[in-house]
Amino acid sequence: MGRIAAPVHAAAGPEDLTARQDSTVAIVAFVALAAALVVLFRFPPVLDYANHYARIWLLSGGIGEQPFPEIYAIDWNRTFTNVGIDLLAAWIGPLVGADRLARALLFLAIVLPPLGAISLHRTLFGGRHHWQIAMLSLGWCATMIGGFINFQIGLGMALFFACADLRLQRRNFALLFAWRLAAALLLTVMHIFSLGFYMAVVCGLEFSWRFDVLRSKAGLARLAGRLAMALGACILPPLALYLHTAALPNAGEDGLGLAWNDGFVLIALNLLSAITTYVPVVDVVLVLPLILICTRAVRASDIRVHAGLAVTAGGLLLFSCVAPRHMLGTGWISWRFPTMAALVAMAMMCPFAHLTRRQALLLALVINLAVFGRTCWIGWNWWLAQKDVAAVETVLKRVPAGAAVLPLGHEPEAVGGLAHSNRHFSWGLDTFRHLPTLAVPLSHAFVPTLFTAKGKQPLSVLPPWSEIAVPEGNLESIGVLSCPEMMQVHKAYAPYLSDWRSRFDFILVANADIPDRYVGALMPAGLTLVEDAGFAKLYAIDKAAPGEPLSVPADCAAAL
């Protein structure tokens, strides 16, 4: 398979007028800016990050501090995948500290996917093109802001491994097979979706630039054999690990738990998850110049495309449309495929490779404005969110070690406006629901919603604490405390709400400076306000107080 594709059309003019394109400075600047954001903002508005941080702290040695030996246990047989950051926490966390490790992992989750795409692009097209700067924009997407850290790191690993795979494809077959076994093992441990991504990219690379292998039966047979061997090498490690642990997320509890993106609108919104962060309109505006560059290059017939990877991108795009939204206790599965498709799509093409110096400067200017404009937009939202994080840290100072904290929140009537965009990402999903889990590392207290899902995390909750814990949880509305109908509905997936007054010591209310859509600011009797920090409030629970519900608005139940 050739490495360099001939351009469809070379730009007119003498060869010496073709400007040299170099993306190195912009790439270094982006990496430095991403590092600065991670250093400046300890807990950015990234949905799952606070929960991952608490687990990393426990696995880095915090589980040995009181009262956690009686609350949590570590069992590596609970899962065989999605444990990359957990293994690093157990191995490296005690040496570098949980805080440094967590920040480093967040940094890698941001930069590795676009850097992997850039590496693959340079391997394919043999140069440093301005288009590689555009790939940096994919550091910001819904899965990143959702805090899918294992997944994001796994995507970057898969792309770097694909570069090595491409270089080995013409060498000794045994060496290539051994490499694929090793790569598949590492990717399986990091995240099973990253292994699937690696397999898809490898298959695309095997097809070559213009499907030359399909021109004869012999070529087709050789291709089928190479694909079979590649897929076989990649399937062996996860199969062996699964047979050893036999643990799947949510297995045997609620069946497959399928939920789909039904309808054209939901599918379209799902596809946009590859670029959306806090306000989708802003993201679309800042990504639009990159799309226009591609369409202009196509019209000018100045674009090179790897045909095999185009098939891969098309297949991933199809999966984006048909994949379930939730399955096996794992949320937003369908979000993963648009991000994969976008990474492959940008790596497979090289628009405007032949430009004059003036044209190249204009191209670089447009791309840099789009990419660094998005990055500054992210930084602005992260800065706005720090007052909310400070509020949570303030109230947690009043929580004594060993206490049980019930996390609740005010559910707003509607999500909108730029003023509070940092509190929500993508399509109105909140970014703050896991901030109460910081009670674990900051207060040495128990929170029922720490990630402990069998099949995904090695951490488990010991009895009797397991009776008031869930493997994954949301931030329930404070209305459940006052509205019996709401309590009955929410107890199905938040059983820790039963007998909450006797089971918990404190209630931490997040988003408290915005009225709850069901009950406003109404709280039951027997709660004493300990700390009011605006966004966060802390109430002490009087366990001897009567448990009768309050008189609530008549439309409380109707709003469910």
Secondary structure, DSSP 8 states (H G I E B T S, - for coil): --SS---SS--SS-GGGB-----HHHHHHHHHHHHHHHHH-SS-S-TTHHHHHHHHHHHTTGGGSTTGGGTEEE-GGG-SSS-HHHHHHHHTHHHH-HHHHHHHHHHHHHHHHHHHHHHHHHHHH-S--THHHHGGGGGSSHHHHTT-HHHHHHHHHHHHHHHHHHHHTTS-HHHHHHHHHHHHHHHHHH-HHHHHHHHHHHHHHHT-SS-GGGGSHHHHHHHHHHHHHHHHHHHHHHHHHHHHH---TTTTTSTT--B---SHHHHHHHHGGGT--S-HHHHHHHHHHHHHHHHHHHHTT-EEE-HHHHHHHHHHHHHHHHS-SBBTTB--GGGHHHHHHHHHHHHSEEE--S-BHHHHHHHHHHHHHHHHHHHHHHHHHHHHHHHHHHHHHHHHTTS-TT-BEEEEE---S----STTGGGEETTTEES-TTGGGGHHHHH--B-TTS---TTT-SEEE-TTGGGG--SS---EEGGGGT-HHHHHHHTTT-GGGTTHHHH-SEEEEESTTS-BTTTBT---TTEEEEEE-SS-EEEEE-TTS--------TTTTTT-
